[in-house]
Amino acid sequence: MINQPGMALNCMLYRSNRLAPLAQNLYGLCNALGVRLGPLLTEYSRLYPNTAVHFYLECDRFCGFIEKKLADGLQLEPQAQSVFAEESLKVRLNLRATERAL
């Protein structure tokens, strides 16, 4: 199955679909992470192989992953820490608002 034509494209589309909610709702964090974003996304995808179709749920899960990485020693610049704190709070507030609406 791996050698089927189009499989590389399918994998690329899958990764872009995983990135879309993060890029939309955690834009500043994605920029602040810079070249660290790719390896972190790869690790995140391995730990959480099933995507959440709810954008805020996926973002909240990624924020939890980043919080664990920070607790384990990931270093962020002060500006990046500030952006992460602000954007993760917004994600969590929006997630709770959508949960109440359901």
N, C-alpha and C positions, 0 to 999 in steps of 0.2 A: 504494500500500500504506500509506503514511503516513496517509492520510485515512480508513483503515478504522476503523469503530467499535471501540472497545476498545484501539486502539494505544497511547493515552496510558497506559492501565492496564497494558498489557504492559511498557511502558518503566519505569513506576513499580515493578512487581514485579521486573523485572530489577535495578534499582538497589538495591532492598531486599535482594535475594538476595546482591548483592555486599557490602552493608554488614553483613549478619548475622554472618559469621565474625569480622569486625573488631570489631563491637560486643560479641560474646561473649568473644573472647580478648584484645582490646586495649581493654577498657572504659575503663580509666584514661586511656589516650592519647586516645581519642575525646573524653572529657570535657575533658582538658587542652587539646586543640586548639580546642575551642569553635567559634566561627564560622569558623575557618580550615579545619575539617574538610570542609565542603561543596566549596569550590574545590579542595582537595587531592584529594578523591575523584573529582571531575570530571577533573582532570588525570591521575590514576592510571588511571582507566577508559579514557582516550584512549590512554595509553601501553601499557596491557595490556588490550586489548579482549576477550580470551578469559578467562573466569573459570576458576578452578581449583576443582573441586568438593570437593577435600580442604581442609577449613577451615584446617588449619595451614599448608598450602602457600600458600594465598591470603594468610594473615596474614604469613607469612615474606616473601612477595613485596612486600607493602605496607610491611613494616619496611625492606626494602632500598630501596624508593622513598623513604621518609622519611629514611633515612640519606643518600641522594644529595641530597635537598633540604637537609638540614643542612649537608652539605659545600659546597653551592652558596650557603649564606647564610641559610637559614631559621633564625629565632631562636626558641628555646623557653625558657621560664622554667626556672630550676633544678629546681623540683619536677616540671615536665613532662618534663625530660630524665631525671630519676631514674625516673619512672614508665615512660618509654619504654625505658630500659635494662633495667629489671626485666621488663617484659612481653615485650619482644622476645627476651630470653634464655629465658623460659619457653616462648614459641612455638617457638623453635629446638630446645630440649630435647624438647618434646613431638613435634615433627615428626620428629626423629631416632628417638625411641622408636617411633613408628608405622611408620617406614620399616624398622626392624629387625624389627618384628612381621610385616611382609608378607613 
